[in-house]
Amino acid sequence: MELVLFGWRCEHDDMPVGCIKGPPKVHMLSQQDILEGRNLSVTCKATPGNPSLTTFYWTKVDIQGFRQNGATLHIPNIQRNSSGTYRCTAENSYNPPVVNTLFQQDIIEGRDLSVNCTATPGNPSSTAFYWTKVDNSGFRQNGPTLQLLNIQRNSSRTYICIAENMYSNGNKGTDNQSMVVNVIYQPAIENRQLQIVNESETVILTRNISGNPVSNVSWFNKTELLKTETSVTTTSFFIERPTCSDTQNFTLVASNGVGSNATAVVELIVNYGTNISYRFHDKGENELHAAHISNLQPLVTYWFVVSAKNSYGSSPSEITRCKTVQEKASSKTGMVVGSVGGALVLITIVLILGIVHRRFTCICKIALENKDRNMYDALTSTENANQYEDILKKDLKDDKFVTQNTEEYANTSFME
C-alpha cells in the first residue's frame, strides 16, 4: 500500500478565498505493509502555514467517494481489497461547521423538551451554537441545547439551530438546521348554549373540537350510539324533522389518544307550542317594568327572560325559572299564580341603562286574584337556566305543547 504526500498550495496571482500567504506543508509518508485482518492507523502531520489553523482529511485515489476527516487514517480489520494509494490533504483555508440533521419532536403539552444540536467542526474548529424560532425574531437561546420547560401548545413551531466559527480575518462561518416542535394535547369540546327549534325544522347540532392530533368523535343518545366521525375539528349531528320527543340531552365524546376523552352535553329543545312576547315601554333608567302573564297551568315549569335593546346593541338577562304545583281540588281560598281561569304572574324588571348595553334583573312575583274557581298552590322560584329569547310552554303531564299567537316581545319565557 502506497501513501502519497499531498500539500495544498496557494498561487500568488490566483489565490483561493481564505488562503493567506502560505499553505501548510505535509510531512513525508512512507509505504505501509500490513497483514490482512490487522488494524491500520496512520497519522498525517504538517508544518502549519499562514493562517496556522490546519485541517486534515484522507482520500483514496481509486475510490472517489472515500473520505476520512482528521489527521489519522483508521482502517480496522484491513482486507486485501483495501490495498491502494491513500492521500492525506492538509488545508488552512477557512470553512464553517456543518450542523448535523435534526428530527421533528412530538411532545405532550406540559412536559419538558430538551434537544441537543451537534455539528462537524469547521476551520477553525471552535464552534458556537444558538437557537432561534422561525416566527419570533425576539427568541434566542444560546448554547447547543434547546430547552422548553412545561411546554404549551403555542410553542408548536419551527426552531433553527445555528453553528458558527470565527475566522481570524473577522468573518464568520455559519451553518444551520431546522427542527419542527409539535406539541400534542388532549381534545376539548366547544361550549355552547342549548339549541331551540320549532317542530319539523331541520336541526343541525354543531360543535368545534380542539386537540392535537385531530379527534375522533361519537354522538350518543343516552347509551345509544348515533354517529361517529374520524379525524375532525368540527362535528355536526342532523335531525331532519324533529318532534317534541327529540327534546333531550345528547352526549358528544371526543378522543385523540392523548390524555382523557372530552365529553359534552348537547342540549336540544324542540318547540311544539307557544311563542309569547311582550313589549315594554321604556320608562327610563333604574325604573320598574312589569308584565302580567295569565292562564298559567299546574305542574308546569316556566322560564322568564328579559331582553333590552338600544341603538348600540342588545343584552338578555339570565333566565328565571318558576314552577306551579299540583292542583288541590279542595282549595277554595286565595287566588295565586297557576289558576287556569286567569291568575297572573307579575314579572318585575329593573332596567339599568348603559351607554352600550342595558343591564337588568328579572324578578318573579305572585299576583293574587279573587274568582269563583278552583285554586292552585303558589309558584316557587328556583334556579336560573340557560339564556334564550322565546317563550315555550310544555305541559309535563303529557309532553304536549299548547299553541297561542301573541305579539312581538321585550320579555320572554317558556315552560316545560
Phi, psi and chi 1 to 4 in degrees:
 res  aa     phi    psi   chi1   chi2   chi3   chi4
   1 MET       -  131.4  177.8  177.1   65.4      -
   2 GLU  -106.9  131.1  179.5 -176.0    2.1      -
   3 LEU  -105.2  126.3  -63.6  175.2      -      -
   4 VAL  -110.8  133.3  177.8      -      -      -
   5 LEU   -71.7  135.3  168.9   74.5      -      -
   6 PHE  -143.0  121.3 -177.4   80.4      -      -
   7 GLY  -114.6  136.6      -      -      -      -
   8 TRP   -84.0  133.0 -176.0   83.4      -      -
   9 ARG  -117.4  154.4  -62.2 -178.6  177.7  -83.5
  10 CYS  -114.9  127.6  -67.5      -      -      -
  11 GLU   -91.9  140.4  -59.2  -64.7  -23.3      -
  12 HIS   -65.4  -35.0  -64.8  -68.6      -      -
  13 ASP   -88.1  -19.9  -64.5  -27.2      -      -
  14 ASP  -136.5   72.0 -173.3   17.4      -      -
  15 MET   -88.8  124.8 -172.0  179.1  -59.4      -
  16 PRO   -60.2  151.6  -21.0   32.0      -      -
  17 VAL   -61.0  131.4  174.7      -      -      -
  18 GLY    95.9  -15.4      -      -      -      -
  19 CYS   -86.9  123.8  176.3      -      -      -
  20 ILE  -117.8  109.4  -59.1  175.7      -      -
  21 LYS    67.2  -69.4  -67.4 -172.4  177.8  178.7
  22 GLY  -141.5  146.4      -      -      -      -
  23 PRO   -85.7  168.2   32.6  -35.3      -      -
  24 PRO   -70.9  161.4   27.0  -33.4      -      -
  25 LYS  -118.5  115.1  -65.4 -178.6  178.7  179.6
  26 VAL   -74.2  134.4  178.8      -      -      -
  27 HIS   -73.6  155.9  -62.2  172.1      -      -
  28 MET   -60.4  138.1 -176.7   68.2   67.1      -
  29 LEU  -113.6  142.5  -65.9  167.0      -      -
  30 SER  -106.6  159.5   59.2      -      -      -
  31 GLN   -62.9  142.9  178.6  172.3  -45.4      -
  32 GLN  -111.3  117.4  -58.3  -68.5  -48.3      -
  33 ASP  -104.3  124.0  -63.0  -39.1      -      -
  34 ILE  -143.7  145.4 -174.7  170.8      -      -
  35 LEU   -75.2  142.5  -68.8  175.5      -      -
  36 GLU   -59.0  136.3 -173.4  174.5   38.7      -
  37 GLY    97.9  -14.8      -      -      -      -
  38 ARG   -87.7  175.6  -66.7 -169.3  177.0 -179.3
  39 ASN  -101.9  133.7  -60.7  -31.2      -      -
  40 LEU  -104.2  134.1  174.0   67.3      -      -
  41 SER  -142.9  116.7 -179.3      -      -      -
  42 VAL  -130.2  127.9  179.2      -      -      -
  43 THR  -103.3  131.2  -61.4      -      -      -
  44 CYS   -95.7  133.8 -178.9      -      -      -
  45 LYS  -123.7  157.3  -63.0 -179.2  180.0  179.9
  46 ALA  -150.4  150.2      -      -      -      -
  47 THR   -81.4  124.1  -59.1      -      -      -
  48 PRO   -59.7  148.5  -22.4   34.1      -      -
  49 GLY   -98.3 -149.8      -      -      -      -
  50 ASN  -133.4  107.6 -173.1   10.4      -      -
  51 PRO   -73.9  162.3   27.4  -35.0      -      -
  52 SER   -80.9  -19.6   60.5      -      -      -
  53 LEU   -65.6  128.3  -69.2  169.0      -      -
  54 THR  -128.2  136.3  -54.7      -      -      -
  55 THR  -116.7  147.7   59.0      -      -      -
  56 PHE  -121.5  151.2  -64.6   86.9      -      -
  57 TYR  -156.0  156.2   64.0   89.9      -      -
  58 TRP  -114.0  141.0  -71.0   84.0      -      -
  59 THR  -131.0  169.2   57.8      -      -      -
  60 LYS  -121.1  131.8 -169.0  176.7 -178.1 -175.1
  61 VAL   -59.3  -42.3  171.5      -      -      -
  62 ASP   -95.2    3.2   56.8  -15.3      -      -
  63 ILE  -129.2  108.5  -60.4 -179.9      -      -
  64 GLN   -66.5  -32.9 -175.2  176.2    0.9      -
  65 GLY   -86.1   -1.3      -      -      -      -
  66 PHE   -81.6  128.3  179.9   89.4      -      -
  67 ARG  -155.9  131.9  175.4  167.8  174.1  149.8
  68 GLN  -123.5  122.1  -83.6 -164.9   18.1      -
  69 ASN   -80.5  146.8  -67.7  -36.5      -      -
  70 GLY   108.3  168.0      -      -      -      -
  71 ALA   -78.3  -20.6      -      -      -      -
  72 THR  -107.1  129.0  -58.0      -      -      -
  73 LEU   -89.3  122.6  173.2   67.7      -      -
  74 HIS  -115.7  125.3  -68.8  -74.6      -      -
  75 ILE  -133.4   95.9  -55.3  177.6      -      -
  76 PRO   -77.4  149.9   26.5  -32.1      -      -
  77 ASN    46.8   56.1 -172.1   26.8      -      -
  78 ILE   -63.6  141.7 -163.9  166.4      -      -
  79 GLN  -117.2  165.6  -59.1  -61.7  -50.0      -
  80 ARG   -60.9  -31.0   62.5 -167.3   67.7 -176.5
  81 ASN   -74.8   -1.9   57.6    6.5      -      -
  82 SER   -86.7   -5.2  -65.2      -      -      -
  83 SER   -62.5  138.2  -64.1      -      -      -
  84 GLY   163.7 -173.6      -      -      -      -
  85 THR  -100.9  122.3  -59.4      -      -      -
  86 TYR  -107.9  145.1  -67.0   77.7      -      -
  87 ARG  -123.1  127.6  178.3  173.7  -67.8  166.0
  88 CYS   -96.5  127.5  171.6      -      -      -
  89 THR  -117.6  130.7  -58.0      -      -      -
  90 ALA  -114.4  132.6      -      -      -      -
  91 GLU  -128.9  146.7  -66.4 -179.1  -18.2      -
  92 ASN  -124.5   22.4   64.9  -16.2      -      -
  93 SER   -79.6  154.9   60.6      -      -      -
  94 TYR   -78.0  142.9  -65.0  117.7      -      -
  95 ASN  -152.2  148.2   54.8   78.2      -      -
  96 PRO   -79.8  166.1   30.1  -34.7      -      -
  97 PRO   -69.8  162.2   26.2  -32.6      -      -
  98 VAL  -119.1  114.5  177.9      -      -      -
  99 VAL   -75.1  133.2  179.2      -      -      -
 100 ASN   -72.7  156.1  -62.5  -32.6      -      -
 101 THR   -61.7  138.4  -57.8      -      -      -
 102 LEU  -111.1  151.1  -65.4  167.5      -      -
 103 PHE  -119.0  155.1  -59.5   96.4      -      -
 104 GLN   -57.5  140.4  177.2  171.2  -46.6      -
 105 GLN  -111.1  115.9  -59.0  -67.2  -49.3      -
 106 ASP  -101.1  122.5  -63.7  -37.5      -      -
 107 ILE  -141.4  142.4 -176.1  169.0      -      -
 108 ILE   -76.6  137.3  -64.0  176.1      -      -
 109 GLU   -54.4  136.2 -173.8  173.6   43.0      -
 110 GLY    97.0  -13.6      -      -      -      -
 111 ARG   -89.5  174.1  -64.9 -173.4  177.9  178.4
 112 ASP  -101.4  135.1  -61.6  -23.2      -      -
 113 LEU  -108.6  132.9  175.5   67.0      -      -
 114 SER  -139.7  119.9 -179.5      -      -      -
 115 VAL  -129.9  129.3  179.3      -      -      -
 116 ASN  -100.7  130.3 -167.7   48.2      -      -
 117 CYS   -99.7  133.2 -179.4      -      -      -
 118 THR  -124.9  161.0   60.1      -      -      -
 119 ALA  -151.4  151.2      -      -      -      -
 120 THR   -79.4  123.0  -58.5      -      -      -
 121 PRO   -60.5  150.1  -21.2   33.0      -      -
 122 GLY   -96.6 -151.8      -      -      -      -
 123 ASN  -129.6  112.0 -171.4   23.3      -      -
 124 PRO   -71.0  161.9   26.1  -34.1      -      -
 125 SER   -82.4  -18.0   60.2      -      -      -
 126 SER   -63.7  123.7  178.0      -      -      -
 127 THR  -126.0  134.3  -53.7      -      -      -
 128 ALA  -110.3  140.9      -      -      -      -
 129 PHE  -119.2  150.2  -66.0   87.9      -      -
 130 TYR  -158.0  160.0   63.4   92.1      -      -
 131 TRP  -114.4  142.6  -70.7   84.0      -      -
 132 THR  -128.7  173.0   60.2      -      -      -
 133 LYS  -124.6  134.6 -164.7  175.8 -179.5 -178.5
 134 VAL   -57.5  -46.3  167.6      -      -      -
 135 ASP  -101.9   15.7   59.5  -13.5      -      -
 136 ASN  -139.3   97.5 -173.6  -12.7      -      -
 137 SER   -67.1  -20.2   59.4      -      -      -
 138 GLY   -86.1   -6.0      -      -      -      -
 139 PHE   -85.7  128.7  179.5   90.7      -      -
 140 ARG  -157.0  130.9  175.3  168.3  173.9  150.3
 141 GLN  -123.2  120.4  -84.8 -166.3   20.8      -
 142 ASN   -81.0  146.3  -67.8  -37.1      -      -
 143 GLY   106.0  164.9      -      -      -      -
 144 PRO   -75.5  -15.2   27.3  -34.6      -      -
 145 THR  -105.9  123.2  -57.8      -      -      -
 146 LEU   -87.2  125.8  173.5   67.6      -      -
 147 GLN  -125.4  123.3  -71.2 -172.0  -42.0      -
 148 LEU  -126.3  104.5  -59.9  173.8      -      -
 149 LEU   -87.6  144.4  -55.1 -179.9      -      -
 150 ASN    47.0   54.4 -172.8   28.8      -      -
 151 ILE   -62.4  141.3 -164.0  166.8      -      -
 152 GLN  -116.9  165.8  -60.5  -59.8  -54.4      -
 153 ARG   -61.3  -28.6   60.5 -166.5   67.5 -179.2
 154 ASN   -75.0   -1.0   57.5    7.0      -      -
 155 SER   -89.7    0.5  -65.4      -      -      -
 156 SER   -69.8  106.4  -69.5      -      -      -
 157 ARG  -158.2 -179.5  -70.3  -65.3 -174.6  -86.7
 158 THR   -99.1  124.9  -61.6      -      -      -
 159 TYR  -109.8  151.8  -65.0   79.6      -      -
 160 ILE  -125.6  126.7  -61.0  175.3      -      -
 161 CYS   -93.6  126.1  171.4      -      -      -
 162 ILE  -116.8  129.9  -60.8  173.5      -      -
 163 ALA  -114.7  136.4      -      -      -      -
 164 GLU  -133.6  147.4  -66.1 -179.4  -20.8      -
 165 ASN  -129.8  149.5   60.7   -9.6      -      -
 166 MET  -101.7  126.3 -178.5   66.8   70.7      -
 167 TYR   -85.8  153.6  -57.1  152.4      -      -
 168 SER   -68.8  -16.4   59.6      -      -      -
 169 ASN   -86.0    4.9   61.9    5.2      -      -
 170 GLY    96.2  -10.9      -      -      -      -
 171 ASN   -83.7  170.2  -66.4  -32.1      -      -
 172 LYS  -123.5  147.2  -71.2 -179.2  179.6  179.5
 173 GLY  -105.0  131.9      -      -      -      -
 174 THR  -134.0  153.4   64.3      -      -      -
 175 ASP  -151.2  158.9 -170.4   34.9      -      -
 176 ASN  -151.6  160.0   67.0   79.7      -      -
 177 GLN  -138.3  140.8  -75.8  -76.8  -26.2      -
 178 SER   -96.9  156.2   61.6      -      -      -
 179 MET  -146.7  131.6  178.1 -171.5   72.0      -
 180 VAL   -89.5  129.9  173.7      -      -      -
 181 VAL  -106.4  120.3  172.8      -      -      -
 182 ASN  -115.6  106.5  179.2   37.9      -      -
 183 VAL   -88.6  121.3 -179.4      -      -      -
 184 ILE  -103.5  146.4   58.6  178.3      -      -
 185 TYR  -152.1  157.2   49.1   92.4      -      -
 186 GLN   -70.7  159.8   66.3 -172.6   44.7      -
 187 PRO   -73.4  157.1   26.7  -33.7      -      -
 188 ALA  -139.9  142.6      -      -      -      -
 189 ILE  -106.1  133.5  -59.2  173.5      -      -
 190 GLU   -58.1  137.5  173.9 -169.1   22.8      -
 191 ASN   -94.5  124.9 -175.9   31.2      -      -
 192 ARG  -131.2  161.8  -68.2 -170.8 -174.9 -178.3
 193 GLN   -72.5  162.6  -63.5  178.3   -6.7      -
 194 LEU   -61.6  155.5   63.5   83.4      -      -
 195 GLN  -110.8  134.3 -170.7  166.2  -22.1      -
 196 ILE  -119.7  128.6  -54.2  169.6      -      -
 197 VAL  -134.2  161.4  -62.3      -      -      -
 198 ASN   -87.3  153.9  -66.6  -36.4      -      -
 199 GLU   -58.2  139.6 -168.1  175.1   42.1      -
 200 SER    77.2   -3.9  -62.7      -      -      -
 201 GLU   -83.0  139.0  -68.5 -179.5   -7.6      -
 202 THR   -62.9  132.6  -60.9      -      -      -
 203 VAL  -104.8  131.6  176.7      -      -      -
 204 ILE  -125.0  106.5  -55.1  176.1      -      -
 205 LEU   -93.0  116.6  -59.0  173.0      -      -
 206 THR  -125.3  139.2  -59.4      -      -      -
 207 ARG  -139.5  141.9  -67.2  -65.7 -176.7  -89.6
 208 ASN   -90.1  140.2  -65.7  -38.3      -      -
 209 ILE  -118.7  122.7  -45.7  -66.0      -      -
 210 SER  -100.3  156.2   62.2      -      -      -
 211 GLY   151.2  153.1      -      -      -      -
 212 ASN  -139.5  115.5 -175.4   25.6      -      -
 213 PRO   -73.2  174.3   27.7  -35.9      -      -
 214 VAL   -61.7  159.9  -67.4      -      -      -
 215 SER  -104.3  156.6  -59.3      -      -      -
 216 ASN   -95.8  139.0  -59.2  -31.9      -      -
 217 VAL  -127.2  153.7  -60.9      -      -      -
 218 SER  -138.2  137.3  -60.9      -      -      -
 219 TRP  -104.5  134.7  -70.2   82.7      -      -
 220 PHE  -128.2  146.2  -67.6   89.7      -      -
 221 ASN  -110.6   99.3  177.2    8.7      -      -
 222 LYS    59.3 -112.6  -62.6 -178.6  175.8   62.1
 223 THR   -99.7   -3.2   59.3      -      -      -
 224 GLU   -82.6  123.0  179.0 -171.8    0.1      -
 225 LEU   -77.0  122.5  177.3   61.7      -      -
 226 LEU   -98.8  -36.4  -56.9  175.4      -      -
 227 LYS  -164.2  146.2  179.1 -178.0 -179.8 -179.1
 228 THR  -130.3  148.9   60.2      -      -      -
 229 GLU  -139.4  149.1  -67.0  178.7  -73.0      -
 230 THR  -117.3  142.5   57.9      -      -      -
 231 SER    52.6   62.6  -59.3      -      -      -
 232 VAL  -125.9  154.6  -63.0      -      -      -
 233 THR  -110.6  -13.5   56.9      -      -      -
 234 THR  -137.6  136.8  -59.3      -      -      -
 235 THR  -131.3  146.5 -179.3      -      -      -
 236 SER  -138.0  147.1  -62.4      -      -      -
 237 PHE  -125.5  128.9 -179.5   66.5      -      -
 238 PHE  -106.8  139.9  -63.9   84.1      -      -
 239 ILE  -128.8  115.2  -56.5  176.4      -      -
 240 GLU   -73.7  -48.3  -69.9 -170.2    0.5      -
 241 ARG  -130.5   80.8  -63.4 -177.4   60.8   83.0
 242 PRO   -70.0  149.4   28.3  -35.8      -      -
 243 THR  -120.7  176.0   63.8      -      -      -
 244 CYS   -62.4  -22.7   56.5      -      -      -
 245 SER   -69.8  -15.0   63.0      -      -      -
 246 ASP   -83.8   -0.4  -68.1  -48.6      -      -
 247 THR   -72.1  107.2  -62.9      -      -      -
 248 GLN  -170.5  176.8   55.3 -167.8  -59.2      -
 249 ASN  -103.4  118.1  -65.7  -23.5      -      -
 250 PHE   -89.6  154.8  -61.6   93.0      -      -
 251 THR  -113.4  130.2  -58.5      -      -      -
 252 LEU  -115.2  127.3  176.1   60.5      -      -
 253 VAL  -120.8  131.3  178.7      -      -      -
 254 ALA  -123.6  138.4      -      -      -      -
 255 SER  -143.7  145.4   62.6      -      -      -
 256 ASN  -139.3   15.5   66.8   -7.1      -      -
 257 GLY    81.8    1.6      -      -      -      -
 258 VAL  -114.8  121.2 -178.3      -      -      -
 259 GLY    63.2 -150.1      -      -      -      -
 260 SER   -86.8  155.8  -56.8      -      -      -
 261 ASN   -67.1  151.3  -65.6  -13.3      -      -
 262 ALA   -99.3  136.4      -      -      -      -
 263 THR  -129.3  137.2  -57.2      -      -      -
 264 ALA  -139.9  147.3      -      -      -      -
 265 VAL   -94.6  126.6  174.1      -      -      -
 266 VAL  -109.0  111.6 -179.0      -      -      -
 267 GLU   -93.0  134.3  -59.8  176.2   85.3      -
 268 LEU  -131.9  133.3  172.7   65.6      -      -
 269 ILE  -122.5  122.6  -67.5  178.7      -      -
 270 VAL   -98.0  117.9 -179.7      -      -      -
 271 ASN   -86.8  111.5  175.6   22.1      -      -
 272 TYR  -116.4   52.8  177.1   73.9      -      -
 273 GLY  -166.4 -139.7      -      -      -      -
 274 THR   -91.8  137.8  -53.4      -      -      -
 275 ASN  -111.3  108.6  -69.9  -28.8      -      -
 276 ILE  -111.1  130.1  -57.0  176.8      -      -
 277 SER  -130.1  145.9  -56.2      -      -      -
 278 TYR  -132.0  135.4  -64.5   88.8      -      -
 279 ARG  -106.4  130.1 -178.2 -178.5  -65.8  -82.2
 280 PHE   -99.3  145.6  -67.1   94.2      -      -
 281 HIS   -81.9  132.0  174.2   69.7      -      -
 282 ASP   -74.0  111.9 -171.5   -8.0      -      -
 283 LYS   -89.8   -5.6  -62.1  179.5 -178.5  178.8
 284 GLY   112.5  178.8      -      -      -      -
 285 GLU   -68.9  139.4 -175.6  175.8   -2.7      -
 286 ASN    58.6   31.5  -64.0  -35.5      -      -
 287 GLU  -107.8  150.8  -64.8  -66.8  -27.9      -
 288 LEU   -78.1  136.6  -66.6  177.8      -      -
 289 HIS  -125.1  138.7  -64.2   67.1      -      -
 290 ALA  -133.0  148.7      -      -      -      -
 291 ALA  -133.1  141.3      -      -      -      -
 292 HIS  -111.7  122.6  -64.4   79.8      -      -
 293 ILE  -114.5  124.3  -57.2  173.4      -      -
 294 SER  -106.5  173.9   60.0      -      -      -
 295 ASN    60.4   41.9  -62.6  -37.2      -      -
 296 LEU   -75.0  148.9  -58.4 -177.9      -      -
 297 GLN  -103.6  153.9  -53.9  -61.9  -46.5      -
 298 PRO   -74.4  154.5   26.8  -34.1      -      -
 299 LEU    54.9   43.4  -77.8  178.8      -      -
 300 VAL  -130.9  137.9  173.8      -      -      -
 301 THR   -97.2  130.4  -60.4      -      -      -
 302 TYR  -113.6  142.1  -63.8   83.0      -      -
 303 TRP  -116.7  137.3  -77.9  -94.8      -      -
 304 PHE  -122.9  134.3  -57.9   95.9      -      -
 305 VAL  -142.1  144.9   64.5      -      -      -
 306 VAL  -116.2  138.8 -178.5      -      -      -
 307 SER  -125.0  131.2  176.6      -      -      -
 308 ALA  -117.0  143.5      -      -      -      -
 309 LYS  -140.9  139.0 -179.8 -171.4  -62.7 -176.5
 310 ASN  -135.1 -169.2   60.9   17.4      -      -
 311 SER   -68.8  -13.2   59.3      -      -      -
 312 TYR   -95.7  -12.8  -64.6   98.6      -      -
 313 GLY   150.9 -169.6      -      -      -      -
 314 SER  -138.4  162.7   62.3      -      -      -
 315 SER  -152.6  131.6  178.8      -      -      -
 316 PRO   -95.0  156.8   33.0  -32.8      -      -
 317 SER   -85.0  172.1   70.8      -      -      -
 318 GLU   -69.6  155.6  -70.7 -171.7   -7.7      -
 319 ILE   -85.8  131.4  -62.9  173.1      -      -
 320 THR   -99.7  132.3  -61.9      -      -      -
 321 ARG  -110.0  130.9  177.2  178.9  174.4  179.1
 322 CYS  -132.6  146.4  -59.6      -      -      -
 323 LYS  -133.4  135.0 -177.3  177.4 -178.4  179.7
 324 THR   -82.2  160.0   57.3      -      -      -
 325 VAL  -112.7 -179.9  -64.1      -      -      -
 326 GLN   -61.0  136.8  178.3   72.0   43.0      -
 327 GLU   -67.3  136.0  174.9 -176.5    1.6      -
 328 LYS  -105.5  114.5  -63.9 -179.1  179.6  178.9
 329 ALA   -61.7  -28.8      -      -      -      -
 330 SER   -84.9   -4.2   60.1      -      -      -
 331 SER   -72.6  120.6  175.2      -      -      -
 332 LYS  -126.1   12.3  -60.4  -68.6 -175.8 -179.5
 333 THR  -101.6 -150.9   56.3      -      -      -
 334 GLY   -45.2  149.1      -      -      -      -
 335 MET   -88.0  132.5  -53.1  -65.4 -179.8      -
 336 VAL  -134.2  169.9  -65.0      -      -      -
 337 VAL   -58.1  136.7  171.7      -      -      -
 338 GLY   114.9  -13.9      -      -      -      -
 339 SER   -72.7  136.5   57.6      -      -      -
 340 VAL   -65.9  -31.3  177.7      -      -      -
 341 GLY   -75.7   -2.5      -      -      -      -
 342 GLY   137.6   20.7      -      -      -      -
 343 ALA   -62.8  153.8      -      -      -      -
 344 LEU  -115.8  148.6  -52.5  177.5      -      -
 345 VAL  -113.9  131.3   60.4      -      -      -
 346 LEU   -99.4  115.6  174.9   62.7      -      -
 347 ILE   -97.7  114.3  -53.3  -61.8      -      -
 348 THR  -103.5  125.2  -55.4      -      -      -
 349 ILE  -121.5  132.8  -54.7  100.3      -      -
 350 VAL  -105.2  112.5 -180.0      -      -      -
 351 LEU   -91.6  122.0  -68.2  179.1      -      -
 352 ILE  -108.5  108.0  -56.9  172.6      -      -
 353 LEU   -80.3  136.2  -56.0 -179.5      -      -
 354 GLY  -121.6  175.0      -      -      -      -
 355 ILE   -65.8  -40.4  -65.0  177.3      -      -
 356 VAL  -105.6  -48.8  178.6      -      -      -
 357 HIS  -125.4  158.6  -63.3  -69.7      -      -
 358 ARG   -96.5  136.5  -56.8  176.1 -176.7 -139.5
 359 ARG  -118.0  143.2  -59.7  179.3 -179.0  177.6
 360 PHE  -157.8  166.3   40.6   80.8      -      -
 361 THR  -117.6  155.4   59.5      -      -      -
 362 CYS  -123.6  122.7  178.6      -      -      -
 363 ILE  -122.8  126.0  -54.9  168.4      -      -
 364 CYS   -86.2  130.0  -75.5      -      -      -
 365 LYS  -124.8  159.7  -68.3 -173.8  177.0 -180.0
 366 ILE  -102.2  128.2  -63.4  173.4      -      -
 367 ALA  -106.3  140.6      -      -      -      -
 368 LEU  -106.8  144.7  -57.0 -179.8      -      -
 369 GLU  -131.2  165.0  -73.8 -172.7  -23.8      -
 370 ASN  -126.5   92.8 -150.5   -5.7      -      -
 371 LYS  -133.0  156.8  -66.4 -173.8  179.5  179.9
 372 ASP   -83.3   80.9  -69.0  -29.7      -      -
 373 ARG  -159.7  170.7   59.4 -179.4 -173.5  -85.0
 374 ASN   -66.0  145.7  -67.9  -25.4      -      -
 375 MET  -107.5  161.9  -61.8  -60.2  107.9      -
 376 TYR  -123.0  158.8  -56.9   94.8      -      -
 377 ASP   -66.5  163.8  -69.7  -20.2      -      -
 378 ALA   -68.0  151.8      -      -      -      -
 379 LEU   -66.1  149.8  -70.8  172.0      -      -
 380 THR  -116.6  131.6   58.2      -      -      -
 381 SER   -83.1  130.3 -179.5      -      -      -
 382 THR  -124.6 -153.5   60.3      -      -      -
 383 GLU   -72.6  165.7   72.4  -82.7    7.0      -
 384 ASN   -76.3  155.5  -69.4  -27.4      -      -
 385 ALA  -118.8 -173.2      -      -      -      -
 386 ASN   -70.6  160.7  -65.5  -36.0      -      -
 387 GLN   -88.6  133.0  -60.7  179.8    6.1      -
 388 TYR  -166.4  172.1   51.3   95.4      -      -
 389 GLU  -118.8   26.7  -62.9 -177.0  -10.4      -
 390 ASP  -117.1  152.0  -73.1  -36.2      -      -
 391 ILE   -99.8  119.2  -58.9  173.5      -      -
 392 LEU  -121.0  143.1  -55.5  175.6      -      -
 393 LYS  -121.7  122.9  -68.6 -172.6  175.4 -178.5
 394 LYS  -132.5  124.0  178.2 -177.3  177.7 -175.8
 395 ASP   -85.2  117.5 -169.4  -26.3      -      -
 396 LEU   -68.2  -18.6  -66.2 -178.3      -      -
 397 LYS   -71.9  -34.9  -66.1 -178.0  -65.7 -178.1
 398 ASP  -133.8    9.1   55.4    8.8      -      -
 399 ASP    62.0   23.7 -104.2   -9.2      -      -
 400 LYS  -105.4  156.7  -61.0  -63.0 -177.8 -178.1
 401 PHE  -113.0  154.6  -72.7   75.1      -      -
 402 VAL  -112.1  134.4 -179.3      -      -      -
 403 THR   -98.6  137.4  -57.8      -      -      -
 404 GLN  -151.2  130.7  177.5 -179.8  -15.4      -
 405 ASN   -91.5  132.6  -64.8  -36.8      -      -
 406 THR  -141.8  178.3   57.2      -      -      -
 407 GLU   -90.8  175.4   53.1 -175.6  -35.2      -
 408 GLU   -62.0  159.2 -167.6  178.1    1.9      -
 409 TYR  -125.6  163.4   89.9  116.4      -      -
 410 ALA  -127.8  -18.5      -      -      -      -
 411 ASN  -122.6  138.8  171.1   44.6      -      -
 412 THR  -134.4  160.8   59.6      -      -      -
 413 SER  -157.5  164.6   66.8      -      -      -
 414 PHE  -146.9  163.7   80.4   88.6      -      -
 415 MET  -138.6  160.2   63.7 -178.2  179.8      -
 416 GLU  -130.3      -   67.3  176.6    6.9      -
